[in-house]
Amino acid sequence: MKLLLRQVGLRSIFVTLLSGLSACAISTPFQWPGFDAKKGVTIANAGTEVIAVITHVVVDPQKDRAAFDDHTLRVANNMAGEPGLIGYSVRKELLGNEAWTVSIWVDEASISRFVSTPRHRTAMREGSSAMAAVRFRRFKVAATELPLNWDRILQVLEDGNTPASTLKDRRANANKKTNSDGNQSTKGTSDGQK
């Protein structure tokens, strides 16, 4: 009986510890290829404001988390040479299903170039099947406020002051094009849906 009580007690402690760890997250150290602590932003065409892009993903527990993580890290490990990139980091829950990325850029054109790269497009295409939910958030930050940290980034993600978009929003926007008169229109699809 004593042994059974001890096993039940140990099991309860183990379950409690595991449930607490599911909310614990680790992140890669911030990489700052376009920033120096003494000089600030080191990219010549950077303005007084820069753009931070946050992605928050909930991975479907029924899908291949390892493949999603592999694509994410493959992109992150090859970002340092991207034109206009100031800094970036990746964060994920130890035992949970949530992951975040953040990248800081000098301008929208740099972001557009990056998301159009074959490496990023492949990661989005092949990794999106593992996503149960995804949110994107962009916000401007004064270059003098760098470097950012995860506490600040997560606060911005959760506050309601900066509009968030979802993968569905991004796909809808990808189907829009600007006409010669400056108006946006939605491209038709073969099945007639937008």
Buried (B, 14 or more C-beta within 10 A) or exposed (E): EEEEEEEEEEEEEEEEEEEEEEEEBEBBEBBBBBBEEEEBBEBEEBEEBBBBBBBBBBBBEEBBBEBBBBBBBBBBEEBEEBEBBBBBBBBBBEEBBBBBBBBBBBBEEBBEBBEEBEBBEEBBEBBBEBBEEBBBBBBEBEBEEBBBEBEBBBEBBEEEEBEBBEBEBEEEEEEEEEEEEEEEEEEEEEEEEE
